[in-house]
Amino acid sequence: MFNQSIAVLPDSKEWDQKFLFGYEDGRDSPALRLNNKEPYYATKAVQMNEQAFKNYSIEVDKGKPFSTDDFVNKNNKEIPILLGSEYEEKYHIGDRITANYLMKDFTLVVKGFIQSNTLVYNSQFPQMYLDRYIVMPAQEFPSPVNDDEFSFQKKHYHQLINGHIFSPENEYVVQNKLEEIKDISVHLISGASMNQLLSYYVAEVISIILLPGILFLILYKFFVDFLLSSYFLLILSCLNEFVSYS
């Protein structure tokens, strides 16, 4: 789960200040002009994946809750949403809202309204009531087909990385699993490719093992005048004794 405001173009509907990002903190959120259209308003929104949605046991008062398919974006244009209870006076189920998420245009389709006083939380917001929020399913997008789409998805998935992890396992199991994978796999979840991982390994071998080893041999030869060939034979002999003992 993560918090990312979304810019909404309300068409003919008036936009209440209470829905604006930062309203409760007394921050001013002036209207925006995007793609030669205005006025867009930076609106409170929360994005969560299916596991988080289930973990909070979010109940829908009107309409339908998110389905598994809602978390996979197939057309790159529409996103189903649930609205907080205070939006009921403004929108209806099936309404389509023009919006801009991370500088990309989308149409938000109202699927339902969340029960009043529904509470979620994270480390930044210990108490977050969803009455004035747009709730979006964290989207999985198809592979980008151009640089613009790649740039958008990069921003989107970075938001996911900054979010919270939800799992049916208890916290100790999750922590142990993270400890097991964090020294390699952390690069994968941060966007690294397998080729880049191979480069990391090669760099680590060179910097940690190969270069210090060569430097040690050179210094040893210079100060002790020990034959390198004898040194290698000594190492092989030690290895052989170790294997025989094992």
C-alpha positions as CSV (number, residue, x, y, z in Angstrom):
1,M,0.0,0.0,0.0
2,F,1.2,3.5,-0.8
3,N,-0.1,7.0,-1.0
4,Q,0.1,9.0,-4.2
5,S,-2.2,11.8,-5.0
6,I,-3.9,11.8,-8.3
7,A,-4.9,14.9,-10.4
8,V,-8.6,15.0,-11.1
9,L,-10.4,17.0,-13.8
10,P,-13.9,17.4,-12.4
11,D,-15.7,18.5,-15.6
12,S,-18.8,20.4,-14.5
13,K,-18.8,19.1,-11.0
14,E,-17.6,21.5,-8.3
15,W,-14.6,20.2,-6.4
16,D,-14.7,20.4,-2.6
17,Q,-11.5,21.5,-0.7
18,K,-11.9,18.6,1.7
19,F,-10.9,16.1,-1.1
20,L,-7.6,17.9,-1.8
21,F,-4.2,16.5,-0.9
22,G,-2.9,18.1,2.3
23,Y,-6.3,19.6,3.3
24,E,-6.2,18.2,6.8
25,D,-2.7,19.6,7.3
26,G,-3.8,23.1,6.2
27,R,-1.7,23.0,3.0
28,D,-2.8,24.9,-0.1
29,S,-3.3,22.8,-3.3
30,P,-3.9,25.2,-6.2
31,A,-5.5,24.0,-9.4
32,L,-3.2,22.6,-12.1
33,R,-3.0,22.8,-15.9
34,L,-2.0,19.5,-17.5
35,N,-2.0,18.7,-21.2
36,N,-3.6,22.0,-22.0
37,K,-6.6,21.2,-19.8
38,E,-7.6,22.8,-16.5
39,P,-8.5,22.9,-13.7
40,Y,-7.0,19.6,-12.4
41,Y,-7.0,19.2,-8.6
42,A,-4.4,17.2,-6.6
43,T,-6.7,14.8,-4.8
44,K,-6.2,12.4,-1.9
45,A,-5.7,8.8,-3.2
46,V,-4.3,5.5,-1.9
47,Q,-3.1,2.6,-4.0
48,M,-3.1,-0.9,-2.6
49,N,-2.6,-4.4,-4.0
50,E,-5.0,-7.2,-3.6
51,Q,-3.3,-8.6,-0.4
52,A,-3.5,-5.2,1.3
53,F,-7.2,-4.8,0.3
54,K,-8.0,-8.2,1.9
55,N,-5.8,-7.6,4.9
56,Y,-7.8,-4.5,5.9
57,S,-11.1,-6.3,5.2
58,I,-12.4,-3.2,3.4
59,E,-16.2,-3.4,3.0
60,V,-18.1,-1.8,0.2
61,D,-21.4,0.0,1.1
62,K,-22.6,0.4,-2.5
63,G,-21.4,-1.3,-5.7
64,K,-18.8,-4.1,-5.9
65,P,-15.4,-4.6,-4.3
66,F,-12.3,-5.0,-6.4
67,S,-11.9,-8.3,-8.2
68,T,-8.5,-9.9,-9.0
69,D,-8.8,-8.7,-12.6
70,D,-9.0,-5.1,-11.4
71,F,-5.4,-5.2,-10.4
72,V,-4.2,-6.0,-13.9
73,N,-4.4,-3.1,-16.4
74,K,-5.0,-4.5,-19.9
75,N,-5.9,-1.4,-21.9
76,N,-3.6,1.2,-20.3
77,K,-6.4,3.7,-20.2
78,E,-9.0,2.9,-17.5
79,I,-8.6,2.1,-13.8
80,P,-11.6,0.9,-11.7
81,I,-11.8,2.8,-8.4
82,L,-13.7,2.8,-5.1
83,L,-14.6,6.1,-3.5
84,G,-14.8,7.1,0.1
85,S,-18.3,7.6,1.6
86,E,-18.2,11.4,1.4
87,Y,-18.0,11.1,-2.4
88,E,-21.6,9.6,-2.6
89,E,-23.0,13.1,-2.9
90,K,-20.8,13.8,-5.9
91,Y,-20.6,10.7,-8.0
92,H,-22.6,7.5,-8.9
93,I,-21.6,4.0,-9.7
94,G,-20.4,3.8,-13.3
95,D,-19.4,7.5,-13.5
96,R,-16.2,8.1,-15.4
97,I,-13.6,10.6,-14.1
98,T,-10.9,12.2,-16.1
99,A,-7.6,12.0,-14.2
100,N,-3.8,12.2,-14.5
101,Y,-1.8,9.7,-12.5
102,L,2.0,10.3,-12.4
103,M,1.7,12.5,-15.5
104,K,-0.2,9.9,-17.5
105,D,-3.9,10.4,-18.5
106,F,-6.4,7.8,-17.2
107,T,-10.2,7.4,-17.0
108,L,-11.3,6.4,-13.5
109,V,-14.4,4.2,-13.4
110,V,-16.4,4.3,-10.2
111,K,-17.1,0.7,-9.1
112,G,-18.5,1.4,-5.6
113,F,-18.4,3.3,-2.4
114,I,-16.5,2.2,0.8
115,Q,-18.3,2.1,4.1
116,S,-18.0,5.2,6.3
117,N,-15.2,5.4,8.8
118,T,-13.1,2.7,7.2
119,L,-9.6,2.9,8.6
120,V,-6.3,1.9,7.1
121,Y,-2.8,2.8,8.3
122,N,0.9,2.8,7.5
123,S,4.1,4.3,9.1
124,Q,3.4,7.7,7.6
125,F,-0.3,7.7,8.4
126,P,-1.1,5.9,11.7
127,Q,-4.8,6.7,11.2
128,M,-6.1,7.1,7.6
129,Y,-9.9,7.2,7.2
130,L,-10.9,6.6,3.6
131,D,-14.0,8.7,3.6
132,R,-12.4,11.4,1.5
133,Y,-10.1,9.2,-0.5
134,I,-10.0,7.7,-4.0
135,V,-9.0,4.0,-3.5
136,M,-7.1,2.6,-6.5
137,P,-6.1,-1.0,-7.1
138,A,-2.3,-1.1,-7.5
139,Q,-1.9,-1.8,-11.2
140,E,0.2,-4.3,-13.0
141,F,0.8,-2.9,-16.5
142,P,1.8,-4.7,-19.7
143,S,5.4,-4.4,-20.9
144,P,6.2,-0.8,-22.0
145,V,6.2,-0.3,-25.8
146,N,8.0,3.1,-25.9
147,D,10.2,5.4,-23.8
148,D,7.2,7.4,-22.4
149,E,5.5,4.2,-21.2
150,F,8.8,3.0,-19.7
151,S,9.3,6.2,-17.8
152,F,5.7,6.1,-16.4
153,Q,6.0,2.5,-15.3
154,K,9.4,3.2,-13.6
155,K,7.7,5.9,-11.5
156,H,4.7,3.7,-10.7
157,Y,6.7,0.7,-9.6
158,H,9.1,2.9,-7.6
159,Q,6.0,3.9,-5.6
160,L,5.3,0.2,-5.0
161,I,8.8,-0.3,-3.6
162,N,8.2,2.6,-1.2
163,G,5.0,1.0,0.1
164,H,4.3,-1.6,2.7
165,I,4.5,-5.4,2.4
166,F,1.5,-7.5,3.3
167,S,1.5,-11.2,3.7
168,P,-0.6,-14.0,5.3
169,E,2.5,-15.2,7.1
170,N,3.4,-13.8,10.5
171,E,6.1,-11.1,10.8
172,Y,8.9,-13.4,11.9
173,V,8.5,-15.7,8.8
174,V,8.4,-12.7,6.5
175,Q,11.5,-11.2,8.2
176,N,13.4,-14.4,7.8
177,K,12.5,-14.7,4.2
178,L,13.6,-11.2,3.5
179,E,16.9,-11.8,5.3
180,E,17.5,-14.8,3.0
181,I,16.9,-13.0,-0.3
182,K,18.0,-9.4,0.4
183,D,21.8,-9.8,-0.6
184,I,20.9,-10.6,-4.2
185,S,17.3,-10.4,-4.9
186,V,17.2,-6.8,-3.6
187,H,18.7,-5.8,-6.9
188,L,15.9,-7.6,-8.8
189,I,13.0,-6.0,-7.0
190,S,14.8,-2.6,-7.6
191,G,14.6,-3.1,-11.3
192,A,18.0,-4.8,-12.1
193,S,18.2,-7.3,-15.0
194,M,20.0,-10.6,-14.8
195,N,22.8,-9.3,-17.0
196,Q,23.3,-6.5,-14.5
197,L,23.3,-9.0,-11.6
198,L,26.1,-10.9,-13.4
199,S,28.1,-7.7,-13.7
200,Y,27.7,-7.1,-10.0
201,Y,29.0,-10.6,-9.2
202,V,32.0,-10.2,-11.5
203,A,32.8,-6.8,-10.0
204,E,32.5,-8.2,-6.5
205,V,34.8,-11.2,-7.3
206,I,37.4,-8.8,-8.8
207,S,37.3,-6.2,-6.1
208,I,37.0,-8.5,-3.1
209,I,39.0,-11.6,-4.1
210,L,41.0,-11.3,-7.2
211,L,42.7,-7.9,-6.8
212,P,43.5,-8.3,-3.1
213,G,44.9,-11.8,-3.8
214,I,47.2,-10.5,-6.6
215,L,48.3,-7.6,-4.4
216,F,49.2,-10.1,-1.6
217,L,51.2,-12.3,-3.9
218,I,53.2,-9.4,-5.3
219,L,53.9,-8.0,-1.8
220,Y,54.8,-11.5,-0.5
221,K,57.2,-12.1,-3.4
222,F,58.8,-8.6,-3.0
223,F,59.4,-8.9,0.7
224,V,59.9,-12.6,1.2
225,D,61.3,-13.5,-2.2
226,F,59.2,-16.7,-2.2
227,L,58.7,-18.4,-5.5
228,L,55.1,-18.0,-6.7
229,S,55.1,-21.5,-8.1
230,S,56.0,-22.9,-4.7
231,Y,53.2,-20.8,-3.2
232,F,50.6,-22.3,-5.5
233,L,51.9,-25.8,-4.7
234,L,51.6,-25.1,-1.0
235,I,48.0,-24.0,-1.5
236,L,47.2,-27.1,-3.5
237,S,48.8,-29.3,-0.9
238,C,46.8,-27.7,1.9
239,L,43.6,-28.1,0.0
240,N,44.4,-31.8,-0.6
241,E,45.1,-32.4,3.1
242,F,41.8,-30.7,3.9
243,V,39.8,-32.8,1.4
244,S,41.5,-36.0,2.7
245,Y,40.7,-35.1,6.3
246,S,37.1,-34.3,5.4
